[in-house]
């Protein structure tokens, strides 16, 4: 497995995005970048919600 194929920590990915020079990007490319980031934010929020709901269900089950 190549080093580039290994999963990276989320904060490393965010830091990498923050270091990228946005000046060469067109307005359309910037809008596309925002759309992609918003999609990823939504995906992460859904995952958090599933985790919280799963935890609540487990807590309720074992609370009896």
C-alpha positions, 0 to 999 in steps of 0.5 A: 500500500502506498503512503498516499493511500493510507488514511490521514487524520481529519485535522491534517486534511483540513490543514492541507486545504487551508494551506492551498492557494485559492488565488488561481481558482476561478469563481466557478471553481471556488463555488464548486469547492464550497459545494464539495465542502458543504457536502462533506460537512453534511456527511460528517454531521449525519455520521455524528447524529448516527453515533449519538443516536446509537449511543442513546439507544445503547444507554437506554437499553442498559439503563433498565 
